[in-house]
Amino acid sequence: MDILASRTILRPVDYQRTLAFYRDGLSLAVCREYPGGTVFFAGQGLLEIAAHHRGDGPGSFSGALWLQVRDMDAAREELTAAGVEIVREPRTEPWGLIEMWIEDPDSIPIVLVQVPQDHPLRRDDR
């Protein structure tokens, strides 16, 4: 099987509110729009906010979105200025990454991550 592309699709309770959160709150750039949906660039991946095919029953999302940022302090300032609530302030985790947590309007966890210069993820072992 050849996987040619992938994206994460969210089907929010309130499409317009969630669209505004990712577009205005997180300032994600629009990749494409279609009737009932918007696809954003999210680093090396795509994030789609869809207003269609949401089931009638309660949905669940047991994961989290992981978004790497270049500068955690700058990201925190931008989010605060945009009115996005910080669920957990930035801190260095035992595994060496700097993480800050926020949530989207449907309480989907978003982990913002900064990889420090000396972290193994930045080293080229070739």
N, C-alpha and C positions, 0 to 999 in steps of 0.2 A: 504494500500500500504506500502510495506517495502522498504525503500531506503537503499541499501547495500553499495553504494559508490558514490562519486561525484568527479568531476573535472571541472576546467575552461578550455575551449578550445579557443585558439586564432588562427585565420587564417590570418596571416600577408600578407602584400603586397610583402615583400622581405623575404622569409623564412630563408635564410642563415644569413642575417643581424639580424633578430629577434632572431634566435637560438643563435647566438654569444652573443647578449645582455644578454639574460637570463642565458646562460651557463658561459660566461666569465665575463661579466659586473657585474651580480648579484651573480655569483658563485653558482647557484642552482645545486644540485646533480641530476644526471639522474636516474630516476626510471626505465624507459625502453625506448627502441628505436624500431621503426618499419619503413619499407620503407615509406618515406614521412612524418615522424613525430617523435617527441621526447616528452616524458612525464617526467616532473621534480617533485621532491619532493618540496613542498612549505609549510613548517610548517606542519600543520595537514591536508593539502589538497594537491591536485595535480594540476599542470599546464601543459597543453598540447599545444605544438606549432605544428600546422598541415599545411602541404604544399598542402593539397588537399581540394576540395569542397568549395573553395572561389568563391563567386558569381562574375559575370562580373561587376555588378553595385557597386557603392560606398557603403561600409559597415559602420556601426556605432556601437559604443560601448558606451553607455551612463553611464556606471558605472565606477568603478575604482578597481584596485587590492589593497588589504589591507594586508600588510605584517608586522608582528610584529617582531621587533629585540630586542635583549637583551641590546645592548649598542649603542645608536644613534651616539655618537662621533666616535666610532670604525667603524660603518657602513658608516658614511660620509667619513672617511679617506679611507676606502676600495673602495668605489665608485669613489671617486676623483682619486685615484691611477689607477683605471681601465678605466678612461676617461669618466665616466658617468656624464652627466651634472646634476647639482642640480637645479631643477626648483624653489623650495622654500626652503630656509635654515630651519634647525630645530627650532621649537619654541613650547612652551607650549600653548595648546589650552584652551579655557575657560572651557572645559569639563575635563581638567586635564591631557590629554595625550600629549606626546611630538611627534610632527609630522614633517616629512620632505617629500617633494614631488619631484618625478622624473617622467620621461615619457619613454615609450619604443619607438622603432623606428617608430611605427605607431601612436604615440602621445596618447597612452592609459595611463591614469594617474595611477601612482603607489604611494600609500600613505605608507610610512614607519613609523611605530609607535613603540614607547617605552612606556611601562606602568610603571610609577614611583612606587616605593616601597609602598608609602602610598595611592595609588589609590584604589577606591572601587573594581575594577576588580581583585585585588590581595587579597582581604579580604575573608575569609571563614566565612560566617554568620551562619553556622550550629550550 
